[in-house]
Structure formats: C-alpha cells, structure tokens
Amino acid sequence: MREFQKLDQFRVPPGFRGRGAVVVLLWQVVQSTLFALSPQPFFAWRRFLLRLFGAKIGRKVLLRPTVRVTYPWKTEIGDYSWIGDHVELYSLDCISIGSHSVISQRSYLCTGSHDMADLAFSYITAPITVGDQVWIASDVFVAPGVKVGRGAVVGARSTVREDVPPEVVAIGEPARVVRDRLASDGDKSCNAISEPSDPRR
C-alpha cells in the first residue's frame, strides 16, 4: 500500500519558532489569559503585551481581545490599524500589516502549510505583507507568500492565493480584481463588502 504521510516522521526544524520553548509556552499562556480576558477597551494593554513578546506594534493600533497571534516576534502592525474579532495571525513566518489598515473579523492570515509530497509532512512557509490603507473584509483567507498592495480592498469571504495590486477591489474564490477602489462608474455593488469593522464598538 502506498504511503502518503507519516506523521511520526514530522519534525519542527531547529530555530523554526524564533524563540525557545519556554517563551513560546509563556506567550500561549499570556494570550489565553491576560490578553484574551482583557476588557474590550484595553487596547493599550494588548499592545503592551504583544510588544513585550517582540511584536512591532505601531501607535494606537486597535486589537480585539479575541485576536490570535501565533508568534508575536514575527508580527508587525503599523500605526492606527484595526484588527477585528477572531482574526488569526498565523505567523509561522513574518506577517507585516501597514498603517491605517483594517483586518476584519474572522479573517485568517496564514503563513504556513505542509509539503504534501514529503512523507514527513514538513512545513512550507512564506511571509504575508499587507500594505498601508488596506481593508481585508470579514472571513477572508490570505495564503502564504501573498502581498496585498496599498489601498486595496478584499471582499468578505474571499480567498487570496495571489498578490493583490494596489488600489483595487478583489472578491471571490479565488479573489479576482473587479474594479478600482475609487472607480466612479456608479456601481454600488461593492459598497456592502462587509459589515462595519470598528473594533471600538
């Protein structure tokens, strides 16, 4: 019988996590308690905790308590950006989010996968870069290695497997460019891309 994956052969590469096992475990405990159980308005507290573990967090970034960050030391978020409820920053590789950008609720930025041709099911990772003034709407999946250009919008429940150019609206599975962000063609179909994302409410 042909073998496809033998999980007993899987190994995490040396140094892969970027910190020792004790720090990784400590972050998991802090994230599940001090971060996740903090009152909704305690944005400064959550910024402090992420910075304490090596994240580069800009001024006035708003993160909801339900945000999940795998490795903060591989995460960078620019000034004034919003990260909504139940967003997953799966930072096995680096995730960089620009300034004044919005990652709406339940979106998943995934920097890691597995090599399905490798019997040991080894990791494959690539960084994700989200530019300034981007809106990634609700329940969007962003694949490893993707770059989302400055000012772009990705519509709700889209799957982004390839780079998104600047200043466009992309929607679908897989996401495809449907128009310029500020096109004045009278088309209102993209105005309901997602529900409001203000994390302060």
Protein Blocks (a to p, Z undefined) as FASTA:
>chain_A
ZZfbdfklpccdehklopafklmmmmmmmmmmmmmmpcfklmmlmmmmmmmnopacdehi
acdfkbccfblmlcccdehiacdehiacdffbacdddehiacdehiacdfbdcdfkbmnl
pacdddddddehiacdehiacdehiacdehiacdehiacfbdcdehiacedjddddfbdf
klcehpaklmmmbccfbfkZZ
